[in-house]
Amino acid sequence: MKLEDGKKNIKYKILSIEGGCRSKDRLIKLGLIPGSIITIERSAPLKGPFMVDVSGSKIVVGRGIASRIDIEEIF
């Protein structure tokens, strides 16, 4: 499942990130690395960005990047 398909207030684990070195490096610096646990806090309407919680930090991720992040729900 991609991050853009996730639902609010559910915990997910990042499985992988697709894309080039620049985008991966930027996401890693923000704390979005494979194995991280995230929660989607907000999803803006009309293809707007997502706000995710990573270890207590709020990060805004655009839909283009969200479509490249593979996640799985944690039960």
SEDREN-515956 format. One record per residue: residue number from 1; residue in one letter; chain; y negated, x, z negated of N, C-alpha, C in turn. Coordinates in Angstrom, 1 decimal, always signed. Layout:
+------+------+-------+--------+--------+--------+--------+--------+--------+--------+--------+--------+
! resi ! resn ! chain !    nc2 !    nc1 !    nc3 !   cac2 !   cac1 !   cac3 !    cc2 !    cc1 !    cc3 !
+------+------+-------+--------+--------+--------+--------+--------+--------+--------+--------+--------+
!  NUM !    A !     A !      Y !      X !      Z !      Y !      X !      Z !      Y !      X !      Z !
...
+------+------+-------+--------+--------+--------+--------+--------+--------+--------+--------+--------+
# end
This chain:
+------+------+-------+--------+--------+--------+--------+--------+--------+--------+--------+--------+
! resi ! resn ! chain !    nc2 !    nc1 !    nc3 !   cac2 !   cac1 !   cac3 !    cc2 !    cc1 !    cc3 !
+------+------+-------+--------+--------+--------+--------+--------+--------+--------+--------+--------+
!    1 !    M !     A !   +1.2 !   +0.9 !   +0.0 !   +0.0 !   +0.0 !   +0.0 !   -1.2 !   +0.9 !   +0.0 !
!    2 !    K !     A !   -2.3 !   +0.5 !   +0.7 !   -3.5 !   +1.2 !   +0.7 !   -4.5 !   +0.7 !   -0.4 !
!    3 !    L !     A !   -5.4 !   +1.6 !   -0.8 !   -6.4 !   +1.2 !   -1.8 !   -7.1 !   +0.0 !   -1.4 !
!    4 !    E !     A !   -7.5 !   -0.2 !   -0.1 !   -8.3 !   -1.3 !   +0.3 !   -7.5 !   -2.6 !   +0.1 !
!    5 !    D !     A !   -6.2 !   -2.6 !   +0.0 !   -5.3 !   -3.8 !   -0.2 !   -5.1 !   -4.1 !   -1.7 !
!    6 !    G !     A !   -5.6 !   -3.2 !   -2.6 !   -5.3 !   -3.4 !   -4.0 !   -6.2 !   -4.6 !   -4.6 !
!    7 !    K !     A !   -5.8 !   -5.0 !   -5.8 !   -6.5 !   -6.1 !   -6.5 !   -7.2 !   -5.5 !   -7.7 !
!    8 !    K !     A !   -8.2 !   -6.3 !   -8.2 !   -8.9 !   -5.8 !   -9.3 !   -8.1 !   -5.9 !  -10.6 !
!    9 !    N !     A !   -8.5 !   -5.0 !  -11.6 !   -7.9 !   -5.0 !  -12.9 !   -6.4 !   -4.7 !  -13.0 !
!   10 !    I !     A !   -5.9 !   -4.1 !  -12.0 !   -4.5 !   -3.7 !  -12.0 !   -4.4 !   -2.2 !  -11.9 !
!   11 !    K !     A !   -3.5 !   -1.6 !  -12.7 !   -3.4 !   -0.1 !  -12.6 !   -2.5 !   +0.3 !  -11.5 !
!   12 !    Y !     A !   -3.0 !   +1.4 !  -10.8 !   -2.3 !   +1.9 !   -9.6 !   -2.2 !   +3.4 !   -9.8 !
!   13 !    K !     A !   -1.2 !   +4.0 !   -9.1 !   -1.0 !   +5.4 !   -9.1 !   -1.2 !   +5.9 !   -7.7 !
!   14 !    I !     A !   -2.0 !   +6.9 !   -7.5 !   -2.3 !   +7.5 !   -6.2 !   -1.1 !   +8.3 !   -5.7 !
!   15 !    L !     A !   -0.5 !   +7.9 !   -4.5 !   +0.6 !   +8.6 !   -4.0 !   +0.2 !   +9.7 !   -3.1 !
!   16 !    S !     A !   -0.7 !   +9.4 !   -2.2 !   -1.1 !  +10.5 !   -1.2 !   -2.5 !  +10.1 !   -0.6 !
!   17 !    I !     A !   -3.1 !  +11.1 !   +0.0 !   -4.4 !  +10.9 !   +0.6 !   -4.3 !  +11.4 !   +2.0 !
!   18 !    E !     A !   -4.6 !  +10.6 !   +3.0 !   -4.6 !  +11.0 !   +4.4 !   -6.0 !  +11.5 !   +4.8 !
!   19 !    G !     A !   -6.1 !  +12.4 !   +5.7 !   -7.5 !  +12.8 !   +6.2 !   -7.6 !  +14.3 !   +6.3 !
!   20 !    G !     A !   -8.8 !  +14.7 !   +6.6 !   -9.1 !  +16.1 !   +6.8 !   -9.3 !  +16.8 !   +5.5 !
!   21 !    C !     A !   -9.5 !  +18.1 !   +5.6 !   -9.7 !  +18.9 !   +4.4 !  -11.0 !  +18.6 !   +3.7 !
!   22 !    R !     A !  -12.1 !  +18.2 !   +4.4 !  -13.3 !  +17.9 !   +3.7 !  -13.3 !  +16.7 !   +2.9 !
!   23 !    S !     A !  -12.7 !  +15.6 !   +3.5 !  -12.6 !  +14.4 !   +2.7 !  -11.6 !  +14.5 !   +1.5 !
!   24 !    K !     A !  -10.5 !  +15.3 !   +1.7 !   -9.6 !  +15.5 !   +0.6 !  -10.2 !  +16.3 !   -0.5 !
!   25 !    D !     A !  -11.0 !  +17.3 !   -0.2 !  -11.7 !  +18.2 !   -1.1 !  -12.7 !  +17.4 !   -1.9 !
!   26 !    R !     A !  -13.4 !  +16.5 !   -1.3 !  -14.4 !  +15.7 !   -1.9 !  -13.8 !  +14.7 !   -2.9 !
!   27 !    L !     A !  -12.6 !  +14.1 !   -2.5 !  -11.9 !  +13.2 !   -3.4 !  -11.3 !  +13.9 !   -4.6 !
!   28 !    I !     A !  -10.8 !  +15.1 !   -4.4 !  -10.2 !  +15.9 !   -5.4 !  -11.3 !  +16.2 !   -6.5 !
!   29 !    K !     A !  -12.5 !  +16.6 !   -6.0 !  -13.6 !  +16.9 !   -6.9 !  -14.0 !  +15.7 !   -7.7 !
!   30 !    L !     A !  -13.8 !  +14.5 !   -7.2 !  -14.1 !  +13.3 !   -7.9 !  -13.0 !  +12.9 !   -8.9 !
!   31 !    G !     A !  -11.9 !  +13.5 !   -8.8 !  -10.7 !  +13.1 !   -9.6 !   -9.7 !  +12.3 !   -9.0 !
!   32 !    L !     A !   -9.9 !  +11.9 !   -7.7 !   -8.9 !  +11.1 !   -7.0 !   -7.9 !  +12.0 !   -6.4 !
!   33 !    I !     A !   -6.8 !  +12.4 !   -7.1 !   -5.8 !  +13.3 !   -6.7 !   -4.4 !  +12.5 !   -6.8 !
!   34 !    P !     A !   -3.5 !  +12.9 !   -5.9 !   -2.2 !  +12.3 !   -6.0 !   -1.6 !  +12.4 !   -7.5 !
!   35 !    G !     A !   -1.1 !  +11.3 !   -8.0 !   -0.6 !  +11.3 !   -9.4 !   -1.6 !  +10.7 !  -10.3 !
!   36 !    S !     A !   -2.9 !  +10.6 !  -10.0 !   -3.9 !  +10.0 !  -10.8 !   -3.7 !   +8.5 !  -11.0 !
!   37 !    I !     A !   -4.0 !   +8.0 !  -12.1 !   -3.9 !   +6.5 !  -12.4 !   -5.3 !   +6.0 !  -12.3 !
!   38 !    I !     A !   -5.5 !   +4.9 !  -11.4 !   -6.8 !   +4.3 !  -11.2 !   -6.7 !   +2.8 !  -11.4 !
!   39 !    T !     A !   -7.9 !   +2.2 !  -11.7 !   -8.0 !   +0.8 !  -11.8 !   -9.2 !   +0.4 !  -10.9 !
!   40 !    I !     A !   -9.0 !   -0.6 !  -10.1 !  -10.1 !   -1.2 !   -9.2 !  -10.9 !   -2.1 !  -10.1 !
!   41 !    E !     A !  -12.2 !   -1.7 !  -10.3 !  -13.1 !   -2.4 !  -11.1 !  -13.8 !   -3.5 !  -10.3 !
!   42 !    R !     A !  -14.3 !   -3.1 !   -9.1 !  -15.0 !   -4.1 !   -8.3 !  -14.7 !   -3.9 !   -6.8 !
!   43 !    S !     A !  -14.7 !   -4.9 !   -6.0 !  -14.6 !   -4.9 !   -4.6 !  -15.7 !   -5.7 !   -4.0 !
!   44 !    A !     A !  -16.6 !   -5.0 !   -3.3 !  -17.7 !   -5.7 !   -2.7 !  -17.3 !   -6.6 !   -1.5 !
!   45 !    P !     A !  -17.9 !   -7.7 !   -1.4 !  -17.5 !   -8.6 !   -0.2 !  -18.0 !   -8.0 !   +1.1 !
!   46 !    L !     A !  -17.5 !   -8.6 !   +2.2 !  -17.9 !   -8.2 !   +3.5 !  -17.7 !   -6.8 !   +3.8 !
!   47 !    K !     A !  -16.5 !   -6.3 !   +3.5 !  -16.1 !   -4.9 !   +3.8 !  -17.0 !   -3.9 !   +3.1 !
!   48 !    G !     A !  -17.5 !   -4.2 !   +1.9 !  -18.3 !   -3.2 !   +1.2 !  -17.4 !   -2.3 !   +0.4 !
!   49 !    P !     A !  -17.9 !   -1.4 !   -0.4 !  -17.2 !   -0.4 !   -1.1 !  -16.4 !   -0.9 !   -2.3 !
!   50 !    F !     A !  -15.5 !   -0.1 !   -2.8 !  -14.8 !   -0.3 !   -4.1 !  -15.3 !   +0.5 !   -5.2 !
!   51 !    M !     A !  -15.3 !   +0.0 !   -6.4 !  -15.6 !   +0.8 !   -7.6 !  -14.3 !   +1.0 !   -8.3 !
!   52 !    V !     A !  -13.8 !   +2.2 !   -8.5 !  -12.6 !   +2.5 !   -9.2 !  -12.8 !   +3.3 !  -10.5 !
!   53 !    D !     A !  -12.0 !   +3.1 !  -11.5 !  -12.0 !   +3.8 !  -12.7 !  -10.9 !   +4.9 !  -12.7 !
!   54 !    V !     A !  -11.3 !   +6.1 !  -12.8 !  -10.4 !   +7.2 !  -12.9 !  -10.7 !   +8.0 !  -14.2 !
!   55 !    S !     A !   -9.8 !   +7.9 !  -15.1 !   -9.9 !   +8.6 !  -16.4 !  -11.3 !   +8.3 !  -17.1 !
!   56 !    G !     A !  -11.7 !   +7.1 !  -17.0 !  -13.0 !   +6.7 !  -17.7 !  -14.2 !   +6.9 !  -16.8 !
!   57 !    S !     A !  -14.1 !   +7.5 !  -15.7 !  -15.2 !   +7.7 !  -14.8 !  -15.2 !   +6.6 !  -13.7 !
!   58 !    K !     A !  -16.4 !   +6.1 !  -13.4 !  -16.5 !   +5.1 !  -12.3 !  -16.9 !   +5.8 !  -11.0 !
!   59 !    I !     A !  -16.1 !   +5.5 !  -10.0 !  -16.3 !   +6.2 !   -8.7 !  -16.4 !   +5.1 !   -7.6 !
!   60 !    V !     A !  -17.4 !   +5.2 !   -6.7 !  -17.5 !   +4.2 !   -5.6 !  -16.9 !   +4.9 !   -4.4 !
!   61 !    V !     A !  -16.0 !   +4.1 !   -3.7 !  -15.2 !   +4.6 !   -2.6 !  -15.5 !   +3.6 !   -1.4 !
!   62 !    G !     A !  -15.9 !   +4.1 !   -0.3 !  -16.1 !   +3.2 !   +0.9 !  -14.8 !   +2.7 !   +1.4 !
!   63 !    R !     A !  -14.8 !   +1.7 !   +2.2 !  -13.6 !   +1.1 !   +2.8 !  -12.9 !   +2.1 !   +3.7 !
!   64 !    G !     A !  -13.6 !   +2.9 !   +4.5 !  -13.0 !   +3.9 !   +5.4 !  -12.1 !   +4.9 !   +4.6 !
!   65 !    I !     A !  -12.6 !   +5.4 !   +3.5 !  -11.8 !   +6.3 !   +2.7 !  -10.7 !   +5.5 !   +2.0 !
!   66 !    A !     A !  -11.0 !   +4.3 !   +1.5 !  -10.0 !   +3.5 !   +0.8 !   -8.8 !   +3.2 !   +1.7 !
!   67 !    S !     A !   -9.0 !   +3.1 !   +3.0 !   -7.9 !   +2.9 !   +3.9 !   -7.0 !   +4.1 !   +4.1 !
!   68 !    R !     A !   -7.4 !   +5.2 !   +3.6 !   -6.6 !   +6.5 !   +3.7 !   -5.9 !   +6.9 !   +2.4 !
!   69 !    I !     A !   -6.1 !   +6.1 !   +1.4 !   -5.5 !   +6.4 !   +0.1 !   -4.3 !   +5.5 !   -0.2 !
!   70 !    D !     A !   -3.1 !   +6.1 !   -0.3 !   -1.9 !   +5.3 !   -0.5 !   -1.7 !   +5.2 !   -2.1 !
!   71 !    I !     A !   -1.4 !   +3.9 !   -2.5 !   -1.2 !   +3.7 !   -3.9 !   +0.0 !   +2.9 !   -4.2 !
!   72 !    E !     A !   +0.5 !   +2.8 !   -5.4 !   +1.5 !   +1.9 !   -5.8 !   +1.2 !   +1.4 !   -7.2 !
!   73 !    E !     A !   +1.5 !   +0.1 !   -7.4 !   +1.2 !   -0.6 !   -8.7 !   +2.1 !   +0.0 !   -9.8 !
!   74 !    I !     A !   +1.5 !   +0.1 !  -11.0 !   +2.2 !   +0.5 !  -12.1 !   +2.5 !   -0.7 !  -13.0 !
!   75 !    F !     A !   +3.8 !   -0.8 !  -13.4 !   +4.2 !   -2.0 !  -14.2 !   +4.3 !   -1.6 !  -15.6 !
+------+------+-------+--------+--------+--------+--------+--------+--------+--------+--------+--------+
# end
